[in-house]
Amino acid sequence: MPNDIQRYQANLRDELDGAALYAGLARAESDPVRKDLFLQLSQAETEHAALWRDKLLAAGVEPARFTPSFRTRMLARLARHFGPRFVLPALAVTEFADRDKYAAQPDASALSGDERSHAAVLEAAVQQRGGMVGADIAQAERWHRRGSGNELRAAVLGANDGLVSNLCLVMGVAGAGAPVQTILLTGLAGLIAGAVSMALGEWLSVTNSREFARAQMAQEAREVEETPEAESKELALIFQAKGLPRQDAQRVARELMRDKKTALETLAREELGIDPAEMGGNPWSAAGFSFLLFALGALFPVVPFFFLGGLPGMAWSAALSVAALGAIGLGTSLFSGRGPLYSVVRQIVIGAAAAGVTYATGALIGVSLT
């Protein structure tokens, strides 16, 4: 079918581009271990390309002469001038995005596992640090994935969502000239509704993530049972990407494959990025954490209206909210890399602008209704 021909041609170009790029990285690499790794990846992409070339020939279509794409040429040139490490992060992102490109192609199921493996290998190569192997690398990667930066970021942004959304809601109702009881009721309703919504969304997200992780683990377990040699090769490539010489990587992979449970757990961590002990985390604790963070942020604009109404209530609400926005901006600077003053001012300006827009909108609506 014409659609199949076009798909074969597109897949062939992609694989040839990948082979040419990995070959270019190998030429630019001075480390013999990593050079050999890139050559193996180039050879794997060449073998994939042969499959699509054969399909085109079987369909009576002569493959077009291959010319590397502009992206491939540029990345290879940058690698030659600045070293492969300069382009590896961009390449790893592309491999990760394309890791499931063959999942929906029934005639390419044999290649799908290889593409996931290549993505894991590139991620390992990007994360590799000189002098770190084995347990040190695993420990560093776990800290990098789940450590302070990610958890702090989630906490700060969760509180920010509650604060900004409820500040806008309260100011919009206040701008419409509603009495203090209505403002207070609206603020509390917004706090509860937003916190419940955030908690439910987080629960569903973590639950879906756990279910997906279980499905991936089950598929990986089948591959360990049915194609142990291929899985051993994947492990060897990943260990080689982390700095082990080829023979040592293959030896370690063979030893791991002797115990299928250990092999499955290792493949889950290294290839799929899944910690079998956590499987994506606890959905209930994640939901509770999101509820509390959102509610904490949403409480600041509401508290003054328990005691004050009119302009004094709005002034205190704005003052408390500005102080909370400044604290959130300070927290943001811890993981954004920006200076504290810049982060604080930016957070206050954005929050104040959002509240000002909703206040003005509420005032216009209030005048219209009156």
Secondary structure, DSSP 8 states (H G I E B T S, - for coil): -HHHHHHHHHHHHHHHHHHHHHHHHHHH--SHHHHHHHHHHHHHHHHHHHHHHHHHHHTT---------HHHHHHHHHHHHH-HHHHHHHHHHHHHHTTTTTTT-GGGHHHHHHHHHHHHHHHHHHH--TT--THHHHHHHHHHHHSHHHHHHHHHHHHHHHHHHHHHHHHHHHHTT--HHHHHHHHHHHHHHHHHHHHHHHHHHHHHHHHHHHHHHHHHHHHHHH-HHHHHHHHHHHHHHTT--HHHHHHHHHHHHTSHHHHHHHHHHHTS---TTTTT--HHHHHHHHHHHHHHHHHTTTGGGGT--HHHHHHHHHHHHHHHHHHHHHHHHHHH-S-HHHHHHHHHHHHHHHHHHHHHHHHHHHHHH-
